[in-house]
Amino acid sequence: MSEYLRGCLHPKQPSLPTLTEFMQEAERLRDTALSLLRQDGCHEPTVIAWTRDGRCEVIGLSLKDCPLNMGDVLKGLVRLRRIYAFVAIGEAWMTRGEGVRLDVPPSQSPEREQVLMVSAVHPQGKQGWFVPFRTEGGRTILGRPVSSAGLTLAGGIPEALNGEEGLR
């Protein structure tokens, strides 16, 4: 968790990040998450959030026995913690290719791939990265990163800032 604290939690004067500043920080956080995944072979769900008063918080989540999906948890966090923007990091399943069906969740598809998911959501824009990975012989092997540009994203994560409970 300390890897995420560097440069984020104690700015001299808390302020809301511009979209450019936010995306630069999201890329740094993505790279940190990939380093931790290589080192540990897994990554627990983590949210780095900027609140409306400009503070940055690192929130570790335990979703093992939680009946909610990550998108629902994020929507609740946005409302309760007064979150302006966030980067959500965690493991997920992804499907791609011609055989993908939108009515079958990736977690239930025989064509699924395990990925490290990094979703950066700011009121002025969003970006996601998905890095397939597998573990072989105690080593974590990363696949080629996939950007969210042009993809259909499900699960409510990009929409967490929109709607009645979100911030605009």
N, C-alpha and C positions, 0 to 999 in steps of 0.2 A: 504494500500500500504506500510506503514511503516514496516509491518511484513516482507516484502520481502527485505528490505534494510539491515537488520542486517547481518553483515559479508560478504556482497557481493559488496557493492559499492565503498568502499574506502580502498582497500588493501594498505599496506605500499608501495609496489612496484607493479604496475600493471603487471600481467603476465597471460599467457594463461593457463587454467587449464588442467592438465593431464586428461585422461579418468576416472581414479579412483577418483580424486578430484572432477571432474564434476559430476559423478554419486552420490557421497556422498552428494554434494550440492543439486542435483536434488531430492534426497530422503527427505532432510530437507525441500525443497520448497514444495514438495508434502504434507508433514505432516502439514505445515503451511496452505496450501490451504484447506486441509480438516478441519482444525480448524476454518478457516474463513467461510467455507460453513456451518458447524454446527451452527456457531454463527449467520450468516446473512441469511441463507436459499437459497443463490445464490452466484455465483462467476462470476464477469465480466472477459472478456478475457484479459489476462495479459501475457506478454512475459518478461522473464528475459534473457538478452542476453549479451554474452561476445564478444566484438569487437576484431578485429585483433591486436589492440594495447594493449589488455589485460584489458581494462576497462569493468566494468559491468554496464548495464543499465536496469532499470525497465520501461517497456513500457506498458501503459494501452491502450487498444483498444476499440473503439466504433464501433461495427459491425451491430448494429440494422437495419439500412437502407442501409447497404453496399451490393452491388451486388456480391462482391467477397466472396469466402469461406475462412476459416482460413488458409488453405494451400497456397492459392494464395497470401494472405496478407503476410504470413511468407516469401514466396519466394521473394517478393518485399522488405521486410525489410532486408533480408539477403544481397541483392544486394546494396540497398541504404545506409544502416548503416554499411556495411562492417562487418557483423556478422560472427564470427568464430564458435560459439556454442550457443544453446539456450534451455530454458525450456519454453514451451507454456502451459498455464493453462486456462481452460474454460469449459463451459458446452457444452455437445454434446449429440447426440443420438447414441445408440449402438443396434445392433441386434446380436443374437447368437442362436445357436441351429440348428436342422436339417432343418428347414423351411427357413433358410436365403438364400436370392437370391442376388447375387452380382450386378444384374442389377436394383435393387430397393434400392434407398438411404435409410439409416436407418431412416431419418426424415420422410419418407413417408410410412414406414412399420407399419402395425398394431401390430407387435410384438416388437416394439421399447422399449428401456429403456432409461431414462434420466441418464446421467453419468457426473461426474466430470472427465475430461480428463486432464492428465498431460503427455506431450510428452517431453522427454529429447533427444536432438539431438546434437551429437558431431561428428567431422569428423572421429573418430575411432570407433564409436558405437552409438547405440540408444536404448532407453527403453521407454515404455509407460505404464501408469497405468490408469485404468478406474474403477471408483467407482460408482456403481449404487446408486441413491438416490431418495427419494420422500419426499414430505412434507405432514404431517398429523397433523391437529389441531395446526398449528403454529410451529410444531417441524420438524426438518429435520432428517430423518432416513436414515442412510447409509447402503448399502448392502455390500456384500463381494467383496473386490477389485479383479480385473481381471488384470493380467499382459499381456503385449503384446507378450510375448514369444509364438511362434507358431501361432500367429494370422495373418490374412491378414488385413493390415492397408491401408485405402484409404484416400483420401482427400489431398494428397500432402505434409503433414507435415513431415514425415520421409525423403522425397526426397528434402526438401527445401535446404539442403546444397549441393546437387549434381547438376550436369549439368553446363551449360554455365555460369549462373549467380551465381552459388554457389562457395563455397570455399572448397578447398581440403587440 
